């Protein structure tokens, strides 16, 4: 993974002792039930990581942008938070 994408993990993992690697985060972004087990990490990804980096991360992990948008909408509905990707 590139240093650019490493910054995604730094942002997502910063406040948590439970650290996700890139594969684990990608799995969370493809599975709402798994995402609910790591809501802070997922919320940080969707809310704090710049949109371009979100798309780059998803693409690098074979997650279609439309699928990521649909996931973000579903996670937003569950969490009550709003995210740039859902706008």
PAFI-108423 format. One record per residue: x, y, z of N, C-alpha, C in turn; residue in three letters. Coordinates in Angstrom, 3 decimals. Example, Ala and Ser with C-alpha at 12.3 -4.5 7.8 and 13.67 -1.06 7.14 Angstrom:
BEGIN
<rec <13.190,-5.690,7.800>,<12.300,-4.500,7.800>,<13.200,-3.300,7.800>,'ALA'>
<rec <12.850,-2.250,7.080>,<13.670,-1.060,7.140>,<12.900,0.030,7.870>,'SER'>
***
This chain:
BEGIN
<rec <0.851,-1.174,0.000>,<0.000,0.000,0.000>,<0.894,1.233,0.000>,'UNK'>
<rec <0.477,2.261,-0.705>,<1.271,3.477,-0.820>,<1.255,4.278,0.476>,'UNK'>
<rec <2.241,5.134,0.624>,<2.293,6.010,1.798>,<1.056,6.898,1.853>,'UNK'>
<rec <0.573,7.276,0.669>,<-0.630,8.097,0.593>,<-1.813,7.365,1.235>,'UNK'>
<rec <-1.947,6.085,0.932>,<-3.044,5.310,1.517>,<-2.756,4.939,2.972>,'UNK'>
<rec <-1.477,4.873,3.351>,<-1.146,4.644,4.754>,<-1.728,5.734,5.636>,'UNK'>
<rec <-1.812,6.956,5.107>,<-2.370,8.057,5.897>,<-3.842,7.809,6.216>,'UNK'>
<rec <-4.523,7.049,5.371>,<-5.918,6.677,5.660>,<-5.957,5.872,6.951>,'UNK'>
<rec <-5.082,4.882,7.056>,<-5.071,4.045,8.267>,<-4.648,4.842,9.491>,'UNK'>
<rec <-3.732,5.770,9.320>,<-3.323,6.615,10.438>,<-4.514,7.401,10.963>,'UNK'>
<rec <-5.295,7.970,10.069>,<-6.475,8.746,10.457>,<-7.522,7.859,11.122>,'UNK'>
<rec <-7.783,6.720,10.522>,<-8.836,5.822,11.007>,<-8.471,5.202,12.352>,'UNK'>
<rec <-7.210,4.854,12.534>,<-6.787,4.138,13.740>,<-6.326,5.032,14.880>,'UNK'>
<rec <-6.074,6.302,14.626>,<-5.434,7.182,15.608>,<-6.011,7.082,17.026>,'UNK'>
<rec <-7.304,7.198,17.212>,<-7.794,7.222,18.588>,<-8.094,5.846,19.201>,'UNK'>
<rec <-7.796,4.769,18.502>,<-8.230,3.451,18.956>,<-7.062,2.514,19.233>,'UNK'>
<rec <-7.180,1.728,20.289>,<-6.160,0.717,20.560>,<-6.329,-0.477,19.629>,'UNK'>
<rec <-7.550,-0.727,19.184>,<-7.832,-1.780,18.216>,<-7.514,-1.230,16.827>,'UNK'>
<rec <-6.398,-1.646,16.260>,<-5.927,-1.120,14.986>,<-6.387,-2.012,13.831>,'UNK'>
<rec <-6.968,-1.411,12.816>,<-7.364,-2.141,11.622>,<-6.278,-2.008,10.565>,'UNK'>
<rec <-5.993,-3.107,9.862>,<-5.104,-2.995,8.714>,<-5.962,-2.673,7.497>,'UNK'>
<rec <-5.328,-2.492,6.342>,<-6.088,-2.072,5.171>,<-7.116,-3.109,4.749>,'UNK'>
<rec <-6.787,-4.387,4.849>,<-7.750,-5.431,4.465>,<-8.950,-5.432,5.402>,'UNK'>
<rec <-8.707,-5.280,6.697>,<-9.809,-5.264,7.660>,<-10.720,-4.061,7.436>,'UNK'>
<rec <-10.123,-2.909,7.176>,<-10.935,-1.721,6.902>,<-11.745,-1.919,5.628>,'UNK'>
<rec <-11.129,-2.461,4.608>,<-11.847,-2.728,3.353>,<-13.019,-3.673,3.590>,'UNK'>
<rec <-12.819,-4.694,4.406>,<-13.918,-5.610,4.719>,<-15.053,-4.874,5.435>,'UNK'>
<rec <-14.691,-3.974,6.340>,<-15.717,-3.182,7.044>,<-16.523,-2.335,6.061>,'UNK'>
<rec <-15.859,-1.837,5.024>,<-16.530,-0.967,4.060>,<-17.402,-1.751,3.079>,'UNK'>
<rec <-17.352,-3.051,3.167>,<-18.154,-3.894,2.286>,<-19.202,-4.703,3.045>,'UNK'>
<rec <-19.218,-4.570,4.383>,<-20.107,-5.403,5.204>,<-20.638,-4.555,6.366>,'UNK'>
<rec <-21.887,-4.161,6.283>,<-22.463,-3.273,7.306>,<-22.437,-3.893,8.701>,'UNK'>
<rec <-22.633,-5.197,8.797>,<-22.602,-5.837,10.114>,<-21.209,-5.778,10.725>,'UNK'>
<rec <-20.192,-5.986,9.914>,<-18.818,-5.865,10.391>,<-18.508,-4.404,10.720>,'UNK'>
<rec <-18.990,-3.485,9.911>,<-18.784,-2.057,10.166>,<-19.368,-1.649,11.516>,'UNK'>
<rec <-20.482,-2.222,11.884>,<-21.112,-1.904,13.172>,<-20.257,-2.356,14.352>,'UNK'>
<rec <-19.334,-3.287,14.110>,<-18.416,-3.725,15.167>,<-17.233,-2.769,15.316>,'UNK'>
<rec <-17.042,-1.901,14.327>,<-15.953,-0.916,14.334>,<-16.504,0.448,13.908>,'UNK'>
<rec <-17.530,0.938,14.593>,<-18.192,2.162,14.132>,<-17.295,3.395,14.142>,'UNK'>
<rec <-16.401,3.498,15.092>,<-15.517,4.660,15.140>,<-14.556,4.701,13.973>,'UNK'>
<rec <-13.994,3.560,13.641>,<-13.069,3.476,12.512>,<-13.787,3.842,11.209>,'UNK'>
<rec <-14.955,3.269,11.026>,<-15.701,3.506,9.787>,<-16.158,4.964,9.715>,'UNK'>
<rec <-16.615,5.490,10.828>,<-17.036,6.883,10.862>,<-15.858,7.817,10.557>,'UNK'>
<rec <-14.697,7.493,11.100>,<-13.507,8.302,10.811>,<-13.163,8.235,9.327>,'UNK'>
<rec <-13.265,7.057,8.736>,<-12.989,6.924,7.307>,<-13.946,7.795,6.505>,'UNK'>
<rec <-15.222,7.677,6.787>,<-16.233,8.390,6.003>,<-16.292,9.882,6.313>,'UNK'>
<rec <-15.890,10.265,7.516>,<-16.032,11.661,7.921>,<-14.755,12.477,7.968>,'UNK'>
<rec <-13.595,11.817,8.140>,<-12.345,12.557,8.320>,<-11.344,12.378,7.182>,'UNK'>
<rec <-11.445,11.266,6.484>,<-10.533,11.020,5.357>,<-11.054,11.813,4.154>,'UNK'>
<rec <-10.190,12.582,3.488>,<-10.644,13.337,2.314>,<-11.300,12.417,1.279>,'UNK'>
<rec <-12.317,12.936,0.634>,<-13.106,12.157,-0.322>,<-12.237,11.492,-1.394>,'UNK'>
<rec <-11.268,12.207,-1.918>,<-10.398,11.629,-2.950>,<-9.641,10.414,-2.416>,'UNK'>
<rec <-9.205,10.474,-1.166>,<-8.501,9.337,-0.572>,<-9.464,8.183,-0.295>,'UNK'>
<rec <-10.717,8.487,0.054>,<-11.708,7.425,0.235>,<-11.873,6.645,-1.064>,'UNK'>
<rec <-12.019,7.377,-2.154>,<-12.208,6.751,-3.462>,<-10.959,5.964,-3.850>,'UNK'>
<rec <-9.788,6.537,-3.617>,<-8.537,5.857,-3.942>,<-8.395,4.562,-3.137>,'UNK'>
<rec <-8.714,4.627,-1.852>,<-8.633,3.440,-0.991>,<-9.608,2.371,-1.480>,'UNK'>
<rec <-10.831,2.770,-1.750>,<-11.835,1.812,-2.221>,<-11.394,1.166,-3.528>,'UNK'>
<rec <-10.922,1.969,-4.448>,<-10.482,1.450,-5.742>,<-9.332,0.469,-5.566>,'UNK'>
<rec <-8.396,0.802,-4.691>,<-7.256,-0.079,-4.447>,<-7.680,-1.418,-3.853>,'UNK'>
<rec <-8.844,-1.432,-3.209>,<-9.346,-2.658,-2.576>,<-10.543,-3.250,-3.320>,'UNK'>
<rec <-10.665,-2.864,-4.581>,<-11.678,-3.437,-5.480>,<-13.112,-3.229,-4.971>,'UNK'>
<rec <-13.345,-2.071,-4.386>,<-14.689,-1.663,-3.980>,<-15.133,-0.589,-4.963>,'UNK'>
<rec <-16.188,-0.861,-5.682>,<-16.698,0.105,-6.653>,<-17.167,1.364,-5.933>,'UNK'>
<rec <-16.953,2.506,-6.542>,<-17.341,3.780,-5.931>,<-18.842,3.795,-5.641>,'UNK'>
<rec <-19.655,3.287,-6.554>,<-21.103,3.242,-6.305>,<-21.428,2.368,-5.099>,'UNK'>
<rec <-20.695,1.274,-4.927>,<-20.904,0.408,-3.762>,<-20.493,1.129,-2.482>,'UNK'>
<rec <-19.394,1.880,-2.541>,<-18.960,2.644,-1.372>,<-19.988,3.708,-1.013>,'UNK'>
<rec <-20.551,4.374,-2.018>,<-21.595,5.377,-1.770>,<-22.823,4.735,-1.134>,'UNK'>
<rec <-23.227,3.581,-1.642>,<-24.385,2.880,-1.078>,<-24.099,2.452,0.357>,'UNK'>
<rec <-22.879,1.975,0.611>,<-22.494,1.604,1.962>,<-22.534,2.820,2.885>,'UNK'>
<rec <-21.977,3.940,2.416>,<-21.951,5.161,3.230>,<-23.363,5.603,3.591>,'UNK'>
<rec <-24.281,5.496,2.657>,<-25.680,5.863,2.931>,<-26.281,4.929,3.975>,'UNK'>
<rec <-25.986,3.647,3.854>,<-26.509,2.672,4.815>,<-25.903,2.905,6.198>,'UNK'>
<rec <-24.605,3.149,6.261>,<-23.947,3.404,7.540>,<-24.445,4.706,8.142>,'UNK'>
<rec <-24.661,5.702,7.317>,<-25.178,6.982,7.771>,<-26.564,6.821,8.395>,'UNK'>
<rec <-27.401,6.041,7.741>,<-28.749,5.791,8.275>,<-28.670,5.088,9.622>,'UNK'>
<rec <-27.733,4.168,9.756>,<-27.587,3.441,11.018>,<-27.002,4.320,12.119>,'UNK'>
<rec <-25.962,5.098,11.771>,<-25.244,5.868,12.778>,<-25.878,7.209,13.119>,'UNK'>
<rec <-26.675,7.738,12.193>,<-27.252,9.056,12.393>,<-26.319,10.184,11.988>,'UNK'>
<rec <-25.132,9.844,11.507>,<-24.156,10.830,11.058>,<-24.342,11.087,9.566>,'UNK'>
<rec <-23.889,12.246,9.121>,<-23.903,12.513,7.671>,<-22.462,12.593,7.201>,'UNK'>
<rec <-22.235,12.131,5.993>,<-20.886,12.040,5.440>,<-20.864,12.651,4.039>,'UNK'>
<rec <-19.725,13.244,3.652>,<-19.617,13.870,2.333>,<-19.958,12.925,1.174>,'UNK'>
<rec <-19.631,11.668,1.310>,<-19.860,10.704,0.240>,<-21.351,10.490,-0.037>,'UNK'>
<rec <-22.187,10.803,0.940>,<-23.626,10.593,0.767>,<-24.328,11.825,0.233>,'UNK'>
<rec <-23.574,12.927,0.087>,<-24.190,14.183,-0.394>,<-24.435,14.152,-1.880>,'UNK'>
***
